[in-house]
């Protein structure tokens, strides 16, 4: 039985949705200083995301977390 840690680190950025698929969203996002990332386009898994699908081209603010296989969207809102 796996015990999940109650403290999950999340990161925030803003960006523009490039594509939204059933299991992932591609976002061209601003730099993420906490991770020392430059601005880039990347995919975020939708594993636990329960919100609404947003359209390509929308400017958004979003939070994400690191997973064993990459990064997953936690929350997203249109600007």
Beta strands, then each sheet from edge to edge (+ up, - down):
strand 1: 10-20
strand 2: 24-29
strand 3: 40-45
strand 4: 59-67
strand 5: 70-78
sheet 1: 3+ 2- 1+ 4- 5+
end
